[in-house]
Amino acid sequence: MEDEELVSLLILNNEAAFQEFYDKYSNFIYKICFFMLGNEDDAMDSMQNVFLKILKKIRSFNFKGNFKSWIGKIAYREVKNKKRFFARDRKKILDFFKKDLKKQITPEEEFMIMERREILKRAILSLPNKFKIIIVLREIEELEYEEISSILKIPVGTVKSRLARARIALKEILEAKKIEKM
């Protein structure tokens, strides 16, 4: 279902539309929440709050912008607000990466893949917030620069420069741990 039709049905409180909306955008919202908060429980709470806020504000979406970017802005604001109130260390890391194993692999190979993913997640979580969100939106969610610019309310040039600095910082963290490129 296209976003315009989905929004129209959400405005009418269509239950099936909400389920499709949830299925389509929950992973996107969760990743923003998780990587900014670094904790599964807080990310799940924030994700639920984001869905509630979207449903409350759905009538204000005007189709002039990208629906996914509009959702991303709401999620980002929610996380920023939550971080203000809960600025404590985060200990849990959720393994959210999907297994994309097209060939049969040995248990040892699977362990190495999981270990590398865990190291990468920890490295991303150790980045400053302004780099962390850029990496999540561009490298994990594969959003365009313009969409990221819209979500974060910063110029496209700033998105590109932060992304370059974030990649350098991430590379340095991974090299310090002597991790091979994935």
GINORJO-V132280 format. One record per run of one state. SS is the DSSP state (hx for helix, st for strand, lp for the rest). FROM is the first residue (numbers start at 1). TO is the last residue. If there is no record, write none. Layout:
ss=SS from=FROM to=TO
ss=SS from=FROM to=TO
//
This chain:
ss=lp from=1 to=2
ss=hx from=3 to=11
ss=lp from=12 to=14
ss=hx from=15 to=37
ss=lp from=38 to=39
ss=hx from=40 to=60
ss=lp from=61 to=66
ss=hx from=67 to=85
ss=lp from=86 to=106
ss=hx from=107 to=126
ss=lp from=127 to=128
ss=hx from=129 to=140
ss=lp from=141 to=144
ss=hx from=145 to=152
ss=lp from=153 to=155
ss=hx from=156 to=176
ss=lp from=177 to=182
//
